[in-house]
């Protein structure tokens, strides 16, 4: 049984979005914490950032992946009414 290409594309986009969102949380939260001088340690802020932005990106990631996959599928498929778009010359 062959797995369709679009399902791999969907999984890849979702995984990338969640990974980048989590890594951004790990980097951004300690930096912002240093700027506003919080009482939490940078390690605690990195953990909170990974949890917070990891959750957000895991909720939004599949939605964005679904939209991008649908756009890719419709862009790669040929138009159905190709005959009606080009009328014959007279």
N, C-alpha and C positions, 0 to 999 in steps of 0.2 A: 504494500500500500504506500503510495507516494503522498507526502505531505505537501499541500499547496504552498506556493511561494509567499502568498499574502499573509499566511499565518505566521511564518517565520519573521516577516517584516514587522508585523504587529508586536510579536514578543520581543524582538530586538529593540524597537522604539520604546516600548514600555520599560524594559530593563535599563536602557540608557537613561531615560528620564528619571527613574527612581534612583539610580546610582548617582547621577549628577546632582540631583536635589539633596540627597543625603550628604554627599561630600561638600556641597556648598554650605549646608547647615553646620557641618563640623568645622569649617574654616570661618564662616561669617560670625557665628555666635560668640566665639572667644574674642575675635577682633572688636566687635561691637561692645562686648563686655569690658574690654580694656579701655575703650574710648569713654564709656559712661561710668567707669570705675565701680563695678558691682562687687558684692561681697563674695560671690562664688568664685571658685578656682577655674582656671581655663579648661581643665579636664572636665569638670562638671558642666561648664557651658558647652563644650564640644558634644558631650553626651546628650544634653537637652536639645542642642541644635540638630543632632542626628535624628533624634526621636521626632521632633516637631516637623522639620522639613522632609524627613523620610515619610512621615504619615501624609503630609500634604501632597507630596509628589506621587505617593502610591494611590492616592485618590484621584488626582488629576491626570496622571500619566496614561492610564488606559483610555481615558476619554480622548486625549490628544492623539494617542496612537491610533485609535479607531478612525478619527477624522482624517489623519494623514494617510492611513491605509486605504480608506475609501477614495480619497483624492487620487492616489497613485493607481488604483484599479480602474477608475473611470477615465483617467488620462491615458492609460495604456490600451484601453479597449477601442476598437474602431467604431466610428459612428454607425448607427443602425440604418439611417436614411441617407446613405451615400449617393443613391441614385437621384433623389429629389433635390439634393444640393447643387448638382451640376446638370442643368437642363441641356438637352441636345441642341446643337447649333442648327439653324435652318438656313 
